[in-house]
Amino acid sequence: MTQPMVAILDDEPEIRRMLSNALEDAGFRTASFARATEFEAALNTMSPDVCLVDLGLPDRDGLTLVHRLALESGASVIIISGRTQVQDRVTGLELGADDYIVKPFEPSEVVARVRARLRSPKSGVKSSQTARFNGWTAHFDRYILEDNSGEETAFSHAEGEVLRLFLDAPKRLISRAQMQETLGGVAGESFDRAMDVRISRLRTKLKEDPKNPRLIKTIYGAGYIFLGDVNWG
C-alpha cells in the first residue's frame, strides 16, 4: 500500500529537515519546498494528501496559497507559522485551512495532527458528488454551492467536510465530540474555533439569517442539527 504523501512548504531548511525526518520515521512520504513557485510547479505531477504551509514565504503570501489549495486541491492544509495572534489563526481557518500549528512546535505534535487529518473522510468517499437540499445544490466534485437561480458560490475543502457531515445526517444532533471523531483533528479550543469558523462561513454562503438560521441550528451545550431535506445524486 502506498504511504500517504505530505508536502512541506517552509523557507527554513532546519524546519523542513526536522519535519521530513519525523514524518518519514512515522511512515509517511514527504516532499519539501522552500518557495511557493517550486511547490506550485510540483503540484502538476504530485498529489499530496496533506500540505504543511508556512505563512512567511519569500515569494508568495502564504494565506493566498492556503486559500487556493483549499479551493482547488483535495489535500488537507495545515498552517505552520510563527504568527501567534488569534486573528491570524482565524484568518487562516476562514480561508480554508484545516488546522493551525504555532512555531515553535514539537515534531511529534505535527505527526499527530497529520494523522488526525488523514483519519478524516475525504470528499470523494461517497459515490455521489451532488446533494440537493432546500433550493440548493452542493457539487462536491467542484466545491460549488448553486442556488435556484443558478448563482454559484465556491466553498473550501474544509467547509465541504463539515457540509458533507451535515448532509449525511440531516435532522440528527451532531455533537462536537462526533465532529472531532469524524472529521479528525485534536480536540480543544483550536478545533472548536475551526468548527465555529467553518459553520459561520457555511451559513453566510447559504444566505442564512445569523440570528435565526433555518438550516444549521445550534443546540447550545449539545451541538448542531441540519434541518434540510437532502437528496443525493
N, C-alpha and C positions, 0 to 999 in steps of 0.2 A: 504494500500500500504506500502511495506517495505521501511523504510527510508534508504538513502544511507549510506554506511559504510566508515568511514575514519580511516585509520591506522596511528598511531603516533609513530615514532621511534626517541627517543631522550633520552640521558642518564641523563638529568637534570629533577628531579622529579617535580620541580615547573613549568617548561615549559610544561611537559606532563599534569599536573593538570590544568594549565591555558587554554591550547588548548582543552582539553577534556570538560571542563566546558563551554567554549564559543561555541564549535561545538554542544554539546548536547542541550544547550539553543536555538540554531538555528535550532534544529530538526534533527540533524544527529546522527547516532550511531557511537561510537568510540571504538577502541581497542588500548591500549598503551603498548609500549615495551621500555625497557631500553637497550637491547642488540640485535645485529643483529641476533644472533643464535636463540633467542626466537622468534623473528619476522619471520624468515625463517621457523621455525618449525610450526608456526601458519598458514602459507600460505597453508599448506596441507589441512586444514579444513576451512579456511576463504578466502573469495574473496572480498577484499576491492575495493571500487570504486575509491578512491583517497588515495595515500600514502604520508605522510609528513615525509621526511627523513632528519635527521641531518647528516652532513658530519663528525663530530668529534665523532665517535663511539668508545667505549673502546675495542671492539673485532673484528672490521672489518673496512676496508676502505669504507667509505660511498659512494664514487664515483663508486667503483666496484659494490656495491649493487644497486645503481641507474641504472647503465648500464644493469645489469641483469634484473631488474624489467621492464625496457623499452623494452627489447627484448622478455621477456618471459611472461609478465603479461599484461592483458587488462586494468589495472588500470592506471589512470593518476598519475604522480610522480611530487611532488613539493618539492624542496630542501629548508630546513630551516637551515641557517648557519650563524655563526659569521664571516665567511671569506668574506671580503669586496672587495678584489681585482677583477678588471674586468676579469682577466684571469681565476679566479675561477668560475665566472659566465659563461663565455664562455665554459670552460671545462665541467661544469655540463650540459649545454644545448647541447653541442656536443655529450655527452654520452647518451642523450635521455630524460633528464628531461623536463617537460612541463613548469615549472616556477621555479623561484629562489627568495626566500624571505630572506632578511638580518636581522639578530638579531641586536639589539632588535626590536621588531615589536609590533604593536597593534593587539590583538586577532581578532578585527573586520576586519582588513585587511586580515588575514588568512581566515576567514569565507568567505569574498568576493571573494578571489582567488579560494577557493574550489568550491563555487557556479559557478564561471565562468568556471571552468574545467568541471563541471557536465552539463553545458549547451552545451558543445562541443559534437558533434555527435560521438558515439563510432564506432570503425571499424566494428562492427558486424551489423550495421543498414541495409546495403544493403544486399539483399538476396544472390547475387553472391559475392564470395570472391576472384574471379580471374579476372584480367583485362590484355588484350594483347594490346601492342602498339609498333610499330616501332622495331620489333625484340625482345622486352622484354615481360616477363610475370611477373605480380605482384601477389603474393599469399598472400592475407591479412589474411588468417587463420593461416599462418606460419610466417608472417613477412619476406618474402623472395622475392628478385628480381632474376629472372632467365633469362640469355641471350640465344641467339640462339644455343650456343654450349652446353647448359645445366649447365654452371657455375652458382653457386648460391651465392648471397650476401645478408646478413641479413640487415634489416632496423629496426629502433626502432619504438615504438608505436607513438611517437611524429612525427617522419618523415613520418610515414604511414598516419597520419591525413592530413598532407599537400599534400602528393602524391594523396590521395583519392580525396581531394578537386580539384586538377588539373584534375584528370582523370574523375571526374564527370562533368567537364565544359570545355572540350577541345576547343581551338580556341576562347575562350572568355576572355576578360580582367577581371582579378580579382584584385580588389584594396586592399590596406592594410586594409581599413575600412571593406570591405567584409570579409577578412580573420579573422579580430578580431571578427566580429559579428558571423561568422560561427563556428570558432574554439574555441571561448571563450578566456578569458584572459583579463587583464587590459591594455587598450590602453596606449601607451607611449614608452619610449626608451627601456624598458625591453622587451616588446612584439616585437618590431621591431627587436631587436637584436636576439631574439629567432627565428623569422621567417628567418632572414638572415642566421643564422647558419644552420637551417634545410634545406633550399633551397640549400645552398652551399654543404652540405653533400649529398643531393639527386643528385645534378649534378655530383659529384665525383663518386657516385655509378652507375650512368647511363653513365659513361665514357664520359662526356661532355667536350668539349674544354672550359675552363673557360673564355677565351677571346671572344669566339663566340659560345655559346651554341645553339644547334639545337632544343632542346625540350622545355626547360623552359627559355623563353625570358623575360628579364627585360625591362619594358617600363618605363623609368625614369620619376619620378614625377606622375606616374599613377598606376603602379602595375606590374602584371605578366600575361603572356599568355602561355598556354601549347599548343604546335603546333603539338602534335602527333595525330595519328588516333587510336581511342580507341574502343575496343570491349570487353564487359563484358561477362563473362560466359565461 
